[in-house]
Amino acid sequence: MRHGKKHNHLGRTTSHRKAMLANMASSLILHKRITTTLAKAKALRVYVEPIITKSKNDTTHSRRTVFAYLQDKEVVTILFREIAEKVANRPGGYTRIIKLNNRLGDNAEMALIELVDYNDVYGKDVEAKEEKKTTRRGRSKATAAPKAEEAKAETAEVAPETTTEEAPATKEPKGE
């Protein structure tokens, strides 16, 4: 039985798995997003998020600890300079996993794992485009209300002119 064994071994030996996760974490830090299988993405998230948390505290000890995991001096420098600044006020949850279509060769579940603060898909531009969409039923209440106000304003401008001209004409015959 599998009680208390919460690590996904990914069908690899311990040394192979550690080397693979270190390389994937380095690639994620360098490129800000990578495409991999869903199982590897979930394992990478568990591996890389504590490393990013460790990078918030820029001390020699934390740099050496992170270097022990990643084994790449340039990646450690990028992590502590660029990424640590962007995630300084974020309390965890530095990565996002987006499921993709299955791989053609073996039908494996694929996923895109990215750093949340370096996205260009989920931004303000996407939200603005979604607001402009209309429903298939016709005008929505939000768009119909400003148009109705404009129409009322136009009729209000026209109506006072016509009433002022007609008012003296109607009052004179009544006075006689």
Summary of the structure (lengths in Angstrom):
residues: 176
radius of gyration: 31.2
end to end distance: 108.6
largest distance: 111.1
contacts: 410
relative contact order: 0.10
helix: 61%
strand: 10%
